């Protein structure tokens, strides 16, 4: 069963299970862990304050503030981080943009000055990848162009690969559909001064036309541009520009470096390698649409392109000292076969989710992470890895039987050979401390990851024995799940007994999670919102689960982790200025 059909049938059945279908550094972020690529390194002097080197002559300009889409940073390494902005200055091209980086928000202690260019060929977006002097350090940055200065941004480099790291905190978000609500989750994440980075697991934008997948009551205050479904390069660029005018999203980018991957809605619903459910007759060639979507993604997101001649290859790795190896996967575009409708098709041994190259790369990264002595091996990806069934049964892959009645073939349940290969590799390596982070499904989940959770000889639901890893699923920023808490509670009461590896699920609330990592634990704290129907400053702690070093299964915690002590200050709330 495919995603939209699953939603429809579940709604007809009157059960909120329909919401379960998915949405509608200190090392290197180059894919192979080698020397990272750069998008627009510009020119500059690391660690040398003073006049901007080779300062270019600015064109004449008498218009408004050109920094309409804020600033952003991303893909942090030990001595590098992508810095991003965009200029809006009608009639101009090849516009020089000066970037300044300092240790303090007043720029009294500068460490880098450089120059990039806003060009029409890149939709006037600017990326620089400066070399910075210190790992695991908070820096402040700003851009200057056309007589204006951007808001001050704040970013942070990753720890050096071999450094001892005691504590990391990462916010995890996904599924931010602008016409379905206010970005209150981004606003709350922006205020957390102790975060090392924000992971966005996809569906950063949505492709639908105005009114097609939205809260009708918000059509006035939350319109999208362009108003039609996005298909061309200009369409995708305009949709990113629309989202990036949102003040809460701008603030979240301004305060924290992002590490991002795409899911399907950055292209079209239920995308796979050569098509999508929401790519229809009359919308042109899908390959052209995919190229346009990917190009706009790289232009507008603070992401480092590992191989400029292989822009579809977004999967990459980040090392955070001796505490964490973070692997970001692409389960959508690079190797996914089309979705299927039946258990027998889902078991087809030739079906792939990752593709051969990415799968081999992932296995190599797990070996690398263990070899370098990282405590935690975290996989950031889009769709749910663990089975989701109406009754989990023992799996007998050699007979193509068992496993239970899957509910959503868009996730790894529809690609069982791929899941079996990954879990088989983790088991063969005897690899402890693997954590899977998932988005896509608009809801919150905590699960053990077992190769055969329905078989009591393999997995013990009461002790967690037999679990190979754990999976934490972050809720949506705005995209909807269950229409009410009552239906969410009903679905949870049905699903938990039927899926022994499932420990908790909330299908109603939007929000985000904070991943807290120490040598002793990897802990997920879920924070939920009271509403996305209006701007709202409130949130509440929903639930916490952790896995302890070497245990490979989840257990409930009674309260969220304490923030880091002596967190660096947030960037000041200044607007762009004209000197």
JOLINUR-V274642 format. One line per field, one symbol per residue. burial: # if it has 9 or more other C-alpha atoms within 8 Angstrom, else .. Layout:
burial: ???
This chain:
burial: ###..######...#########.#######.#..#######.######..##...........#########################.....###########.#..##########..###########..##.#########.##############...#.#########################.##################..###..##..###.#..#####.###########..##############################.#......#..##.#########.######...#.#########################.###.#.####..#####..##.###.##..##...#################.#####.....###################.######...#########################..####..#..#################.#.######..##.######################.##########.#......#.#.#######..###..#..#..........#....##..
